[in-house]
Amino acid sequence: MKKLGIVLAILGVLLLVALGIGWYLDGKARALAEAEAEKRIIEALPGTGSADVAIEGFPFLFDVLVAGELDRLHVQLKDVKSPGITVESIDLVVDAIKLDRDLLLGEQKLAITGISRAELVGRITGEAASAALHQKVEFDGDRVKVEHAGMQADATVVLEGRKIAITLAEDGEAAALVRRYYAGAGGSAPKFIVPLPPKDVLPCEPGLAVKNSRLELRCSVTELPASVKQAIGQR
């Protein structure tokens, strides 16, 4: 009985060591996959300041090699420079990613065959909008303001196709003065246009809201953006 206890204790130690090695290897494989994806995204979007990729789900190797799937992929891009506008950050969260397991095992190539859903959230600062418009625009809390000659007028923001339209409010003394400057007495409220980022960055027409002094663009898709496809691969 004593010998059996010693054998069981040794087996227990070996199991703990094996689990520790498996945990280490799993973490190492995940880190390598995340680093490679970050590198490829920067190559696919050369105007991006930085990319951060996080793969969720454990164990990573079992999910990929046996189940052929990933629970969730989170990609964050920062300082994305595109024609006409710079986006402060873009967050992409992809759920239930299906992989081509045979291609992965046979040719060591990662190919995504489908996803359940992806949500994108982009944020634009007032400074970036001002630079794009050559006109002072401020996102103050949940309000939009346009400034001229030291006066600020409230404005509204809506989406028109692939463009963001900022229009001065129709009432208020400040709005009337600023409107008069741009359109003359009795003129209609001027409209300022900010282009959306291109479709390889923002592949959908988003909903708009001003939150935390940022213009927030949010949408969901069932297919990965072109830049992520190029970075990770999709059949």
KEDO-354280 format. One record per residue (C-alpha): x, y, z. Coordinates in steps of 0.5 Angstrom, whole numbers, padded with zeros to 4 digits, always signed. Layout:
<mizas>
XYZ ...
</mizas>
This chain:
<mizas>
+0000+0000+0000 +0006+0005+0002 +0009+0003-0005 +0002+0005-0009 +0002+0011-0005 +0009+0013-0007 +0007+0011-0015 +0001+0015-0014 +0005+0021-0011 +0010+0021-0017 +0004+0020-0022 +0001+0027-0019 +0008+0030-0020 +0009+0028-0027 +0002+0030-0029 +0003+0037-0026 +0009+0038-0030 +0006+0036-0036 +0000+0041-0035 +0005+0046-0033 +0009+0045-0040 +0002+0044-0044 +0000+0051-0041 +0007+0054-0043 +0007+0051-0050 +0000+0053-0051 +0001+0060-0048 +0007+0061-0053 +0003+0058-0059 -0002+0064-0057 +0003+0069-0057 +0007+0067-0063 +0000+0067-0067 -0002+0074-0064 +0005+0077-0066 +0004+0074-0073 -0003+0077-0074 +0000+0084-0071 +0005+0084-0076 +0001+0082-0082 -0004+0087-0080 +0001+0093-0080 +0003+0090-0087 -0004+0090-0090 -0005+0097-0087 +0001+0101-0087 -0002+0107-0085 -0004+0104-0078 +0000+0107-0072 +0000+0100-0068 -0004+0094-0068 -0006+0089-0062 -0009+0082-0063 -0012+0078-0057 -0014+0071-0058 -0019+0068-0053 -0021+0061-0051 -0017+0056-0047 -0013+0051-0049 -0011+0055-0055 -0008+0049-0059 -0014+0044-0057 -0019+0049-0060 -0015+0050-0067 -0012+0043-0068 -0018+0039-0066 -0024+0043-0066 -0022+0047-0071 -0025+0054-0068 -0023+0060-0064 -0028+0063-0059 -0026+0070-0060 -0021+0075-0063 -0020+0082-0061 -0016+0087-0066 -0015+0094-0064 -0012+0099-0069 -0009+0106-0067 -0008+0112-0071 -0011+0109-0077 -0009+0114-0083 -0013+0114-0089 -0015+0119-0094 -0018+0125-0091 -0019+0123-0084 -0015+0120-0078 -0018+0115-0074 -0016+0115-0067 -0018+0107-0066 -0022+0102-0069 -0024+0096-0064 -0026+0089-0068 -0029+0083-0064 -0030+0077-0068 -0034+0071-0065 -0034+0064-0066 -0029+0063-0072 -0029+0057-0076 -0022+0054-0079 -0020+0050-0084 -0017+0044-0080 -0015+0040-0086 -0011+0046-0089 -0008+0047-0082 -0005+0040-0081 -0003+0039-0088 +0000+0045-0090 +0001+0049-0084 -0003+0055-0087 -0009+0058-0083 -0015+0059-0087 -0022+0062-0084 -0028+0059-0087 -0033+0063-0083 -0035+0067-0077 -0041+0068-0073 -0041+0076-0072 -0036+0081-0072 -0037+0088-0069 -0033+0094-0070 -0032+0101-0066 -0028+0106-0069 -0027+0113-0066 -0025+0120-0069 -0023+0126-0065 -0025+0133-0065 -0018+0135-0067 -0018+0129-0073 -0025+0132-0076 -0022+0139-0075 -0016+0137-0079 -0020+0134-0084 -0025+0140-0085 -0020+0145-0084 -0025+0148-0079 -0025+0148-0072 -0030+0142-0069 -0031+0140-0062 -0034+0133-0059 -0036+0136-0052 -0039+0130-0048 -0044+0128-0053 -0045+0134-0056 -0042+0137-0063 -0040+0144-0063 -0037+0148-0069 -0033+0154-0068 -0032+0161-0072 -0029+0167-0069 -0029+0165-0062 -0036+0163-0062 -0039+0156-0062 -0045+0154-0065 -0048+0147-0063 -0049+0142-0069 -0052+0135-0071 -0048+0130-0074 -0051+0124-0079 -0049+0119-0084 -0050+0121-0092 -0047+0115-0096 -0040+0114-0094 -0039+0121-0091 -0041+0124-0085 -0045+0131-0085 -0044+0136-0079 -0049+0141-0080 -0050+0147-0076 -0057+0148-0071 -0062+0152-0074 -0063+0156-0067 -0059+0160-0063 -0055+0167-0063 -0049+0163-0064 -0051+0159-0070 -0054+0165-0073 -0048+0169-0073 -0044+0163-0076 -0049+0161-0081 -0049+0168-0083 -0041+0168-0084 -0042+0162-0088 -0048+0163-0092 -0050+0170-0092 -0056+0173-0089 -0062+0169-0089 -0058+0163-0092 -0059+0156-0090 -0054+0152-0085 -0048+0150-0088 -0046+0143-0088 -0039+0140-0087 -0037+0133-0090 -0032+0128-0086 -0031+0122-0091 -0031+0115-0087 -0025+0111-0087 -0025+0106-0093 -0028+0100-0093 -0022+0096-0092 -0022+0099-0085 -0029+0100-0084 -0033+0095-0089 -0040+0097-0087 -0044+0103-0086 -0044+0105-0078 -0049+0108-0073 -0046+0115-0071 -0046+0117-0064 -0042+0122-0060 -0039+0119-0053 -0034+0121-0049 -0032+0127-0053 -0031+0122-0059 -0035+0121-0065 -0036+0113-0065 -0038+0109-0071 -0041+0102-0069 -0043+0097-0074 -0043+0089-0074 -0042+0084-0080 -0042+0077-0082 -0035+0077-0086 -0028+0080-0084 -0026+0086-0086 -0021+0086-0092 -0015+0088-0088 -0016+0082-0083 -0017+0077-0089 -0010+0079-0091 -0007+0079-0085 -0010+0072-0082 -0013+0069-0089 -0020+0067-0091 -0022+0062-0096 
</mizas>
